[in-house]
Amino acid sequence: MSEEQKQSDEAVKTEKAGFLKKAATFAESIASRGLNNKKSDKPEKELRSLSCHGDPDRKLPPCSERMNSEKFPGSFYCGACGCGDKEMTQLITRKLESGEDSYCKLDFPRVHCPLTMPGFTNYKQSEPGVSENPRKQFIELTFSVDYVKQNSK
C-alpha cells in the first residue's frame, strides 16, 4: 500500500469511539444476529468486503486499517475499531475444525465501520469537493451511490 493511500484512509478516520459507544455498537451487532445467527444480505457483505479487503482486479487496495490476525493465520481484523484480534472480529469467513464456516464480523446484519465505508450500518456518502477517502469514492462510483445506500444497513 502506498503512503498516499495510508494517509488518505487515516485522514478520514472518525473520532475514536469511547467505551460506551463501542459497547452500544457491539450490542447492536449482537442483537442484529439474533438467536438464529441471521446474516447480512449478499450485496451488503460484498460491499463490506470491498471496503475492507479491496479488489486487486479493480486496483483497489485493502483498507490501511486492515490488520493481519496473529491468532487466526490467513485472517484479518480491523485495527481502527478497537475490538482487537478475536474470533468474532475476523473480517473473513474461515473454516472451523468442525468443517463449518465461521461467523465473521462482516456477516452481522448491523455492524459499524470507523471510516463509515460502504456496506456498513453507519455508511456516510462522500461529499463532492471535500477531501475524502478515495477508496470510498471509488466504490460509490463503481456501484452508484444509490446502490451503496440501499445496501448499507
C-alpha positions as CSV (number, residue, x, y, z in Angstrom):
1,M,0.0,0.0,0.0
2,S,1.3,3.4,-0.9
3,E,2.0,6.0,1.7
4,E,-0.6,8.2,0.0
5,Q,-3.3,5.5,0.4
6,K,-2.5,5.1,4.1
7,Q,-2.7,8.9,4.6
8,S,-6.0,9.1,2.8
9,D,-7.6,6.4,4.9
10,E,-6.2,8.0,8.1
11,A,-7.3,11.5,7.1
12,V,-11.0,10.4,7.2
13,K,-10.9,8.5,10.4
14,T,-13.7,9.5,12.7
15,E,-13.1,10.4,16.3
16,K,-12.1,7.3,18.3
17,A,-15.2,5.9,19.9
18,G,-15.3,5.8,23.7
19,F,-16.2,2.7,25.7
20,L,-19.9,3.4,25.9
21,K,-20.2,4.0,22.1
22,K,-18.2,0.8,21.4
23,A,-20.4,-1.1,23.8
24,A,-23.6,0.2,22.2
25,T,-22.5,-0.6,18.6
26,F,-21.3,-4.1,19.8
27,A,-24.7,-4.7,21.4
28,E,-26.4,-3.5,18.2
29,S,-24.4,-6.0,16.2
30,I,-25.0,-8.9,18.6
31,A,-28.7,-8.1,18.7
32,S,-28.9,-8.0,14.9
33,R,-27.5,-11.5,14.8
34,G,-30.4,-12.8,16.9
35,L,-30.9,-16.3,18.1
36,N,-30.8,-17.8,14.7
37,N,-27.5,-16.4,13.5
38,K,-29.0,-14.0,10.9
39,K,-26.5,-12.7,8.4
40,S,-26.2,-9.6,6.2
41,D,-27.5,-9.8,2.7
42,K,-25.1,-10.8,0.0
43,P,-24.8,-7.3,-1.6
44,E,-24.1,-5.8,1.9
45,K,-21.4,-8.3,2.6
46,E,-19.8,-7.8,-0.8
47,L,-19.7,-4.0,-0.3
48,R,-18.2,-4.6,3.2
49,S,-15.6,-7.0,1.8
50,L,-14.7,-4.5,-0.9
51,S,-14.4,-1.7,1.8
52,C,-12.1,-3.8,4.0
53,H,-10.2,-6.0,1.5
54,G,-10.2,-4.0,-1.7
55,D,-10.0,-5.8,-5.0
56,P,-6.8,-6.3,-6.9
57,D,-8.7,-6.8,-10.2
58,R,-10.1,-3.3,-9.8
59,K,-6.8,-2.0,-8.5
60,L,-8.5,-1.1,-5.2
61,P,-6.1,-1.7,-2.3
62,P,-7.2,-3.0,1.1
63,C,-8.1,-0.6,3.9
64,S,-5.0,0.7,5.7
65,E,-6.6,-0.3,8.9
66,R,-7.0,-4.0,7.9
67,M,-4.6,-5.9,10.1
68,N,-3.2,-9.4,9.8
69,S,-4.5,-11.7,12.5
70,E,-1.9,-13.3,14.8
71,K,-4.5,-15.6,16.4
72,F,-6.1,-16.8,13.2
73,P,-3.4,-17.1,10.4
74,G,-4.6,-16.0,7.0
75,S,-7.3,-13.9,8.5
76,F,-7.7,-10.1,9.2
77,Y,-9.3,-7.8,11.7
78,C,-10.0,-4.0,11.8
79,G,-7.3,-2.1,13.6
80,A,-9.4,1.1,13.8
81,C,-12.5,-0.1,15.6
82,G,-10.7,-1.1,18.8
83,C,-12.2,-4.6,19.1
84,G,-9.0,-6.4,18.7
85,D,-7.9,-9.8,17.2
86,K,-10.8,-12.0,18.4
87,E,-12.9,-14.8,16.9
88,M,-15.9,-12.5,16.3
89,T,-13.9,-9.7,14.9
90,Q,-12.3,-11.5,11.9
91,L,-13.1,-10.0,8.6
92,I,-13.2,-13.2,6.6
93,T,-15.2,-16.4,6.9
94,R,-12.9,-19.2,8.0
95,K,-13.3,-23.0,8.1
96,L,-13.7,-24.2,11.6
97,E,-12.4,-27.5,12.9
98,S,-15.9,-28.8,12.7
99,G,-15.9,-28.1,8.9
100,E,-18.5,-25.4,9.3
101,D,-17.9,-21.8,8.2
102,S,-17.2,-19.3,10.9
103,Y,-19.5,-16.3,11.5
104,C,-17.3,-13.3,10.7
105,K,-17.7,-9.6,11.5
106,L,-19.0,-8.8,8.0
107,D,-21.8,-11.3,8.5
108,F,-23.6,-9.3,11.2
109,P,-26.8,-7.7,9.8
110,R,-25.8,-4.4,11.5
111,V,-22.1,-3.5,12.0
112,H,-20.2,-0.2,12.1
113,C,-17.0,1.0,10.4
114,P,-14.8,3.7,11.9
115,L,-14.3,5.0,8.3
116,T,-18.1,5.0,7.6
117,M,-17.4,2.9,4.5
118,P,-20.0,1.4,2.0
119,G,-21.9,-1.7,3.2
120,F,-21.7,-0.7,6.9
121,T,-24.6,0.4,9.1
122,N,-23.1,3.9,9.7
123,Y,-22.1,4.5,6.0
124,K,-21.8,8.2,5.1
125,Q,-21.8,9.3,1.5
126,S,-18.8,11.2,0.2
127,E,-19.2,14.9,-0.1
128,P,-18.4,16.3,-3.5
129,G,-15.4,18.7,-3.5
130,V,-14.4,17.7,0.0
131,S,-11.1,15.8,0.6
132,E,-12.4,12.3,1.2
133,N,-11.3,8.7,1.2
134,P,-10.6,7.8,-2.4
135,R,-11.4,4.2,-1.8
136,K,-14.9,5.1,-0.7
137,Q,-15.4,7.3,-3.7
138,F,-14.1,4.5,-6.0
139,I,-16.8,2.1,-4.6
140,E,-19.5,4.8,-4.9
141,L,-18.6,5.4,-8.5
142,T,-18.3,1.7,-9.3
143,F,-21.7,0.8,-7.9
144,S,-23.6,4.1,-7.7
145,V,-24.4,6.0,-4.5
146,D,-28.0,4.8,-4.6
147,Y,-26.9,1.1,-4.7
148,V,-24.4,1.7,-1.9
149,K,-27.0,3.5,0.3
150,Q,-29.6,0.7,-0.4
151,N,-27.1,-2.0,0.6
152,S,-25.6,-0.3,3.7
153,K,-27.8,-1.3,6.6
